[in-house]
Amino acid sequence: MKTYYLKTYGCTLNQSDSFIIEALMRKEKFKRIESEKNAALIILNTCTVKASTETKILYRIRQVAKLKKPLIVAGCLSVNEEAIRKNCPYCTIVMPHALASLPSAISSALAKKAESFIAPSNKALLPRIHSGAIAKIPIAEGCLSNCSFCQTKLARPHFFSYSSDFICREVSAAVSAGAKEIQLTAQDTGAWGRERKEELPSLLRRLCKLPGNFFIRIGMINPEHAMKMQKGLISTLKNKKMYKFLHIPVQSGNDRILRLMKRNYSVQEFEKSVNSFRKAVPSITIATDIIAGFPTESDSEFSDTVSLIKRLRPDVVNVSRFCPRPGTPAKKMKQLSSQVLKERTRQLSEICRQIAKENNEKLIGKTLSVLITEKQKTLTGRTTAYCQAALPKNSRARIGSSVKAKITAATHSCLLSV
């Protein structure tokens, strides 16, 4: 049987695309192996959100080119075709919306024809692999926002929502295959259903009625959508099948910078919304994103972001150093020095880690229900508020089971238990 090696970078939406790739490769009689050296074909499902990730991927592409292995580059980095071909002139490129072309792309890659496949297709018609305790279910593709810093919008330009019937079928299939954690994913889950005048809470209510023992995690929701649907989201989050978790990326604590970013909300609106969610669902975990050093950001404007974080004390903060992405409006703006970018990122990351650690330490001494989903150094899982918890090495729990765990220590990213 022919063999292939698959490496996936980036978000859960990209990871869900890899389930399609796996299913299509299986249909084409290819066997997945974990040895890049021994594979007949290499597939890299890529990400373009951060320059640091792009650098790693381009290095990986160069290494494959040195081996002269047939290569397919899929995922969002495919929008940067010039950079890809500079590192591997003969590779085959497949855009995220063109995965139906994968059988043709395989032939192209094996022949090293240097083709690009860009024709959009209906992903709902493509097969997917369902296995393991965690299932990543896409609910929408593309985005309705126009953030000035985002290149993913260029890689996934076509917005559409999967139907609720399709999503329910996928969730049911995943649960039947053993999934206990359902991760609903999209570039912006809050945009789901907008073209049909539907809203996310109605989908969540329907999913919560499906039979089976599982938890649902909502993927990233842009703040303007979370605010509009706040009442419905609060009601749904109280359902026992929902993780008490929201990922709402604020990006900056200053209104002028938010306008430059083309974010459709104010700092005050964001803060009010987060406080409302916390009041209604006291145990909720709030995750957010911050871009440090956006073009023209002054010292005082950066201080506004620091102040917001100190006031709201989010449980999880993904801090990114700003890096201009090709083809975006932000790339044309006046950039800050690398020294300023580095220092602001360091300062903010340190503050966020300390806050996260202090938040987690409040749970020490409590006994919490933990759904075991993975085996890392030890078994790890998630509490009902989606906090990561690690079990002791001698634990006999099984992946997919729920256990009661007494929290004895905490880091900024994990609860430690006995």
C-alpha positions as CSV (number, residue, x, y, z in Angstrom):
1,M,0.0,0.0,0.0
2,K,1.3,3.5,-0.8
3,T,2.2,5.6,2.2
4,Y,2.0,9.3,3.2
5,Y,3.0,11.5,6.0
6,L,0.7,14.3,7.3
7,K,1.7,17.2,9.5
8,T,-0.9,19.7,10.6
9,Y,-0.3,23.3,11.9
10,G,-2.6,25.8,13.4
11,C,-6.2,26.1,14.6
12,T,-8.9,23.5,15.2
13,L,-10.5,24.4,11.8
14,N,-7.3,23.4,10.1
15,Q,-7.2,20.3,12.2
16,S,-10.7,19.4,11.1
17,D,-9.6,19.8,7.5
18,S,-6.9,17.2,8.2
19,F,-9.7,14.7,9.0
20,I,-11.0,15.3,5.5
21,I,-7.5,14.8,4.1
22,E,-7.1,11.5,6.0
23,A,-10.5,10.2,4.7
24,L,-9.7,11.1,1.1
25,M,-6.2,9.6,1.4
26,R,-7.7,6.4,2.7
27,K,-10.2,6.4,-0.2
28,E,-7.2,6.7,-2.6
29,K,-5.6,3.6,-0.9
30,F,-2.9,5.5,0.9
31,K,-1.7,4.5,4.4
32,R,-0.7,7.2,6.9
33,I,2.7,6.6,8.6
34,E,4.6,8.7,11.1
35,S,8.0,8.5,9.2
36,E,8.5,11.5,6.9
37,K,11.6,9.8,5.5
38,N,9.8,6.6,4.5
39,A,6.6,8.1,3.1
40,A,6.0,8.1,-0.6
41,L,4.1,11.5,-0.3
42,I,4.3,14.3,2.2
43,I,1.4,16.6,3.0
44,L,1.8,19.7,5.1
45,N,-1.5,21.3,6.2
46,T,-0.3,24.8,7.0
47,C,-1.2,28.0,8.9
48,T,-0.5,31.6,8.1
49,V,-1.7,33.5,11.2
50,K,1.8,34.1,12.7
51,A,5.1,34.9,10.9
52,S,6.9,32.6,13.4
53,T,4.7,29.7,12.3
54,E,5.2,30.5,8.7
55,T,9.0,30.6,9.2
56,K,8.9,27.1,10.7
57,I,6.7,25.7,7.9
58,L,8.9,27.2,5.1
59,Y,11.9,25.6,6.8
60,R,10.1,22.3,6.8
61,I,9.2,22.8,3.1
62,R,12.9,23.4,2.3
63,Q,13.9,20.2,4.1
64,V,11.4,18.2,2.1
65,A,12.7,19.7,-1.1
66,K,16.2,18.6,-0.1
67,L,14.9,15.0,0.2
68,K,13.2,15.5,-3.3
69,K,10.1,14.0,-1.8
70,P,6.7,14.6,-3.5
71,L,5.0,17.3,-1.5
72,I,1.5,18.8,-1.2
73,V,1.1,22.1,0.7
74,A,-2.4,22.6,1.9
75,G,-4.0,25.0,4.4
76,C,-3.8,28.7,4.8
77,L,-0.2,29.3,3.9
78,S,-1.2,28.3,0.3
79,V,-2.2,31.9,-0.1
80,N,1.6,32.7,-0.1
81,E,2.4,30.7,-3.2
82,E,5.5,32.8,-4.1
83,A,7.1,32.0,-0.7
84,I,6.2,28.3,-1.0
85,R,7.6,27.9,-4.5
86,K,10.8,29.8,-3.6
87,N,11.4,27.0,-1.1
88,C,10.1,24.0,-3.1
89,P,9.5,24.9,-6.8
90,Y,8.0,21.5,-7.7
91,C,5.4,21.1,-4.9
92,T,1.6,20.9,-5.4
93,I,-0.5,23.6,-3.7
94,V,-4.1,23.0,-2.5
95,M,-6.2,25.9,-1.1
96,P,-8.4,25.2,2.0
97,H,-11.6,25.5,-0.1
98,A,-10.3,23.1,-2.8
99,L,-9.8,19.9,-0.8
100,A,-12.1,18.0,-3.2
101,S,-9.3,18.3,-5.7
102,L,-7.0,16.2,-3.5
103,P,-7.1,13.1,-5.7
104,S,-5.9,15.1,-8.6
105,A,-3.4,16.9,-6.4
106,I,-1.9,13.5,-5.4
107,S,-1.2,12.6,-9.0
108,S,0.3,16.1,-9.6
109,A,2.5,15.8,-6.5
110,L,3.8,12.4,-7.4
111,A,4.7,13.7,-10.9
112,K,6.1,16.9,-9.4
113,K,4.1,19.1,-11.8
114,A,4.1,22.2,-9.6
115,E,0.3,22.7,-10.0
116,S,-2.0,24.8,-7.8
117,F,-5.6,23.7,-7.0
118,I,-7.9,26.6,-6.2
119,A,-11.4,25.7,-7.3
120,P,-13.9,25.9,-4.4
121,S,-15.9,22.8,-3.4
122,N,-18.6,21.9,-1.0
123,K,-16.8,20.4,2.0
124,A,-20.0,19.1,3.4
125,L,-20.0,16.5,0.7
126,L,-16.5,15.3,1.5
127,P,-15.7,12.3,3.8
128,R,-14.2,12.8,7.3
129,I,-12.4,10.6,9.8
130,H,-13.9,10.4,13.3
131,S,-11.8,8.8,16.1
132,G,-10.6,9.6,19.6
133,A,-12.1,11.3,22.6
134,I,-11.9,14.8,21.0
135,A,-13.9,15.6,17.8
136,K,-13.3,18.9,15.9
137,I,-16.5,19.7,14.0
138,P,-16.5,22.7,11.6
139,I,-19.6,24.8,11.7
140,A,-18.6,27.6,9.2
141,E,-15.9,28.5,6.8
142,G,-14.6,32.1,6.1
143,C,-15.4,35.2,8.1
144,L,-17.7,38.2,8.0
145,S,-15.1,40.5,9.6
146,N,-12.4,42.5,7.8
147,C,-9.6,42.8,10.4
148,S,-6.7,44.9,9.0
149,F,-4.1,42.4,10.3
150,C,-5.6,39.1,9.2
151,Q,-4.2,37.1,6.3
152,T,-6.4,34.1,6.9
153,K,-9.3,36.0,5.4
154,L,-7.3,35.9,2.1
155,A,-6.8,32.2,2.4
156,R,-10.4,31.4,3.3
157,P,-12.3,34.2,1.4
158,H,-15.6,32.5,1.0
159,F,-18.0,32.6,3.9
160,F,-20.6,29.9,4.4
161,S,-22.2,28.1,7.3
162,Y,-22.7,24.3,7.5
163,S,-26.4,23.4,8.0
164,S,-27.6,22.5,11.4
165,D,-28.6,19.1,10.0
166,F,-25.0,18.5,8.8
167,I,-23.5,19.5,12.1
168,C,-25.9,17.3,14.1
169,R,-25.0,14.4,11.8
170,E,-21.3,15.0,12.3
171,V,-21.6,15.3,16.1
172,S,-23.7,12.2,16.3
173,A,-21.2,10.3,14.2
174,A,-18.3,11.5,16.3
175,V,-20.1,10.5,19.6
176,S,-20.9,7.1,18.1
177,A,-17.2,6.7,17.3
178,G,-16.3,7.4,21.0
179,A,-15.9,11.2,21.1
180,K,-16.6,12.8,24.6
181,E,-15.5,16.3,23.8
182,I,-17.0,18.2,20.8
183,Q,-15.0,21.2,19.7
184,L,-17.1,23.4,17.4
185,T,-14.8,25.3,15.1
186,A,-14.8,28.1,12.6
187,Q,-12.8,31.3,11.9
188,D,-15.6,32.9,13.9
189,T,-18.3,30.6,15.4
190,G,-20.4,33.7,16.1
191,A,-21.0,34.3,12.4
192,W,-22.6,30.9,12.0
193,G,-26.1,31.0,10.3
194,R,-26.0,34.7,9.5
195,E,-26.7,34.1,5.8
196,R,-29.8,32.2,6.8
197,K,-30.8,34.6,9.6
198,E,-30.0,31.9,12.2
199,E,-27.9,32.3,15.3
200,L,-25.4,30.1,17.2
201,P,-27.5,29.6,20.4
202,S,-30.2,27.9,18.3
203,L,-27.6,25.4,17.0
204,L,-26.2,24.8,20.5
205,R,-29.7,24.1,21.9
206,R,-30.2,21.5,19.2
207,L,-26.8,19.9,19.7
208,C,-27.4,19.7,23.5
209,K,-30.6,17.6,22.8
210,L,-28.6,14.9,20.9
211,P,-28.3,11.6,22.8
212,G,-24.9,10.6,24.3
213,N,-22.6,11.6,27.1
214,F,-20.4,14.5,25.8
215,F,-19.3,18.1,26.3
216,I,-19.4,20.9,23.8
217,R,-16.7,23.6,23.5
218,I,-17.6,26.7,21.5
219,G,-14.7,27.9,19.4
220,M,-13.6,31.5,19.0
221,I,-16.4,34.1,18.9
222,N,-15.7,37.7,17.8
223,P,-16.9,40.1,20.5
224,E,-19.5,41.9,18.3
225,H,-21.3,38.6,17.8
226,A,-21.0,37.5,21.4
227,M,-22.6,40.8,22.5
228,K,-25.5,40.5,20.1
229,M,-26.2,36.9,21.2
230,Q,-25.3,37.4,24.8
231,K,-28.7,36.4,26.3
232,G,-29.0,33.3,24.2
233,L,-25.4,32.3,24.8
234,I,-25.8,32.7,28.6
235,S,-28.9,30.5,28.6
236,T,-27.1,27.8,26.5
237,L,-23.9,27.8,28.5
238,K,-25.9,26.8,31.6
239,N,-26.8,23.5,29.9
240,K,-24.9,20.5,31.5
241,K,-23.5,19.5,28.1
242,M,-21.7,22.8,27.6
243,Y,-18.3,23.6,28.8
244,K,-18.5,26.9,30.7
245,F,-15.9,28.5,28.4
246,L,-15.8,31.4,26.0
247,H,-12.9,32.5,23.7
248,I,-13.6,36.2,22.9
249,P,-10.5,38.0,21.4
250,V,-10.3,41.6,22.4
251,Q,-6.9,42.2,20.6
252,S,-6.3,45.7,22.2
253,G,-7.4,47.7,25.2
254,N,-7.5,51.0,23.3
255,D,-10.3,52.2,21.1
256,R,-8.2,54.0,18.6
257,I,-6.1,50.8,18.0
258,L,-9.3,48.8,17.7
259,R,-10.6,51.1,15.0
260,L,-7.3,50.7,13.1
261,M,-7.7,47.0,13.5
262,K,-11.2,47.3,12.1
263,R,-12.7,45.6,15.1
264,N,-16.4,46.5,15.5
265,Y,-16.7,47.1,19.3
266,S,-15.3,49.4,21.9
267,V,-13.2,48.5,25.0
268,Q,-16.2,49.5,27.2
269,E,-18.6,47.2,25.3
270,F,-16.1,44.3,25.6
271,E,-15.6,44.8,29.3
272,K,-19.3,45.1,30.0
273,S,-20.0,41.9,28.0
274,V,-17.4,39.8,29.8
275,N,-18.7,41.0,33.2
276,S,-22.2,40.0,32.2
277,F,-21.1,36.5,31.2
278,R,-19.2,36.1,34.5
279,K,-22.2,37.4,36.5
280,A,-24.6,34.9,34.8
281,V,-22.1,32.0,34.7
282,P,-19.8,32.4,37.7
283,S,-17.5,29.4,37.0
284,I,-16.9,30.5,33.3
285,T,-13.4,30.5,31.9
286,I,-12.8,33.5,29.7
287,A,-10.1,33.3,27.1
288,T,-9.0,36.2,24.9
289,D,-6.3,37.3,22.4
290,I,-4.0,40.3,22.5
291,I,-1.8,41.7,19.7
292,A,1.2,43.5,21.3
293,G,2.7,46.3,19.3
294,F,0.1,47.0,16.6
295,P,1.4,49.7,14.2
296,T,1.4,53.3,15.7
297,E,0.5,52.0,19.1
298,S,1.8,54.5,21.7
299,D,3.1,53.8,25.1
300,S,-0.1,55.1,26.7
301,E,-2.2,53.0,24.3
302,F,-0.3,49.9,25.2
303,S,-0.8,50.8,28.9
304,D,-4.5,50.8,28.2
305,T,-4.3,47.2,27.2
306,V,-2.3,46.3,30.3
307,S,-4.9,48.1,32.4
308,L,-7.7,46.2,30.7
309,I,-6.0,42.8,31.4
310,K,-5.4,43.7,35.0
311,R,-9.0,44.8,35.5
312,L,-10.7,41.8,33.7
313,R,-8.1,39.2,34.7
314,P,-8.9,36.7,31.9
315,D,-8.1,33.1,32.6
316,V,-6.4,32.5,29.3
317,V,-4.6,35.1,27.2
318,N,-3.0,34.3,23.9
319,V,-0.4,37.1,23.4
320,S,1.0,37.6,19.9
321,R,3.8,40.0,18.9
322,F,2.5,42.0,15.9
323,C,4.0,40.9,12.6
324,P,2.8,42.4,9.3
325,R,1.2,39.8,7.0
326,P,1.5,40.1,3.2
327,G,-1.6,41.5,1.5
328,T,-3.1,43.1,4.7
329,P,-3.8,46.8,5.3
330,A,-1.8,46.7,8.5
331,K,1.4,45.8,6.6
332,K,1.2,49.3,5.0
333,M,1.0,51.1,8.3
334,K,3.9,52.6,10.2
335,Q,5.6,49.8,12.1
336,L,7.1,49.9,15.6
337,S,10.7,48.9,16.2
338,S,11.5,45.2,16.9
339,Q,12.8,46.2,20.3
340,V,9.5,47.8,21.3
341,L,7.6,44.8,20.0
342,K,9.7,42.4,21.9
343,E,9.5,44.4,25.2
344,R,5.7,44.8,25.0
345,T,5.2,41.2,24.2
346,R,7.5,40.1,27.1
347,Q,5.8,42.5,29.6
348,L,2.3,41.5,28.6
349,S,3.0,37.8,28.6
350,E,4.5,38.0,32.1
351,I,1.5,39.8,33.4
352,C,-1.0,37.3,31.8
353,R,0.9,34.3,33.0
354,Q,0.9,35.6,36.6
355,I,-2.9,36.4,36.5
356,A,-3.6,32.9,35.0
357,K,-1.6,31.2,37.7
358,E,-3.4,33.2,40.5
359,N,-6.8,32.4,39.0
360,N,-5.9,28.7,38.8
361,E,-4.5,28.7,42.4
362,K,-8.0,29.7,43.6
363,L,-9.1,26.1,42.7
364,I,-6.5,24.4,44.9
365,G,-8.2,22.3,47.5
366,K,-11.4,21.8,45.4
367,T,-12.5,18.5,44.1
368,L,-13.5,18.8,40.4
369,S,-15.0,16.6,37.8
370,V,-12.4,16.1,35.0
371,L,-13.1,14.5,31.6
372,I,-10.0,12.6,30.5
373,T,-9.2,13.4,26.9
374,E,-5.5,12.9,26.3
375,K,-2.3,11.2,27.4
376,Q,0.7,13.5,27.5
377,K,3.3,12.9,30.2
378,T,0.4,11.9,32.3
379,L,-3.3,11.6,31.6
380,T,-4.9,15.1,31.2
381,G,-8.4,16.3,30.8
382,R,-10.7,19.2,31.2
383,T,-12.9,20.5,34.0
384,T,-16.5,21.6,33.3
385,A,-15.0,25.1,32.9
386,Y,-12.5,23.8,30.4
387,C,-9.5,24.2,32.7
388,Q,-6.8,21.7,31.8
389,A,-6.1,19.3,34.6
390,A,-3.3,16.6,34.9
391,L,-3.8,13.4,36.8
392,P,-1.0,11.7,38.8
393,K,1.3,9.2,36.9
394,N,-0.2,6.3,38.8
395,S,-3.8,7.1,37.7
396,R,-5.7,4.2,36.2
397,A,-8.3,6.3,34.6
398,R,-9.1,5.7,30.9
399,I,-9.3,8.3,28.1
400,G,-12.9,9.2,27.7
401,S,-13.8,8.6,31.3
402,S,-14.8,11.3,33.9
403,V,-13.1,11.3,37.3
404,K,-13.2,13.3,40.5
405,A,-9.9,15.0,41.0
406,K,-8.7,17.0,44.0
407,I,-6.6,20.0,42.9
408,T,-3.3,20.2,44.9
409,A,-1.3,22.7,42.8
410,A,-1.5,24.9,39.8
411,T,0.6,26.5,37.1
412,H,-0.6,29.3,34.7
413,S,-1.8,26.6,32.2
414,C,-2.7,23.5,34.2
415,L,-4.2,22.2,37.4
416,L,-2.4,19.4,39.2
417,S,-4.4,16.8,41.0
418,V,-4.5,13.6,43.0
